[in-house]
Amino acid sequence: MMRTGWFRAVHVRPESVQTLRALRVGRTALLGKLLDMVNAIRDSLGTFGLKVGDVSAGRLEAIKLCAC
């Protein structure tokens, strides 16, 4: 293969870099799905005339504790 020119040297990133990239891609995908779910819930409530304001992580935890 080398004689015919079909071979080309490539750079292989270290395994630690590949692991970090996989974690970052997974986290980004999960955050995207979370945003999709939040938007779907807001849309469903909107059809009934309910409007949800901004909910921060702290307020969301407080709502969960009160609902118990």
Secondary structure, DSSP 8 states (H G I E B T S, - for coil): -TTTT---------HHHHHHHHHHHHHHHHHHHHHHHHHHHHHHHHTTT-------HHHHHHHHHHH-
